[in-house]
Amino acid sequence: MAPDRARSATTTSPARPPPPGWPPWRWICPATAPAVGRSTPGCSTTSAVVSLLRTRLEPGRRPIALRGSSLGGYLAIVAAAHVDVDAVVAICPAGNEGLRRGLLAGRFTFAANQSSLAAFLSEHDLFAAVHSLRVPLLLLHAEGDEQVPVEHSRELSRQTRHAQSRLITVPGGHHRSVQHDPELQAVSLRWLGRVMGEAECSGP
């Protein structure tokens, strides 16, 4: 489920069944860093892909989840307030102010429309987005993260309102270790299986 950083801004599975052993719902990874800033970031692209999925899924509503890491985690949370999804997995999500400072300081290597992305980050507060979420949120964070402190996710978890939202922290690691950890990917899948199964049963 980890997005390939060389691919386009949104990775999804709209046209083929999931691999053996994977559940029958769909997932979307709403950002990889190199692609994010070249056009309107985040929400519009994710909304378009969700709409495409809804038209291509078999008859009847099927749950859809957003998943992202770092900047992608931020965008997954922010986009979830504006699109028809049923759960969010955010891995070491970066805050909008930290992202904006990094952008203006030139610390990012991906191409971006700086003024557009900076305005988007200023207008979309991560804590407010988490507080407004009506769907379950799973936060995953390495305690050894050298870029986004684990306390950031702990503070975000205190803003969640859905009863099935969870925070999982793991000792050690670094900013990208959780995203590529097979055991933690399995944890995410089990959590999604529980909350998405309920979403499928309850309907829209």
Summary of the structure (lengths in Angstrom):
residues: 204
radius of gyration: 15.8
end to end distance: 24.6
largest distance: 48.1
contacts: 667
relative contact order: 0.15
helix: 41%
strand: 15%
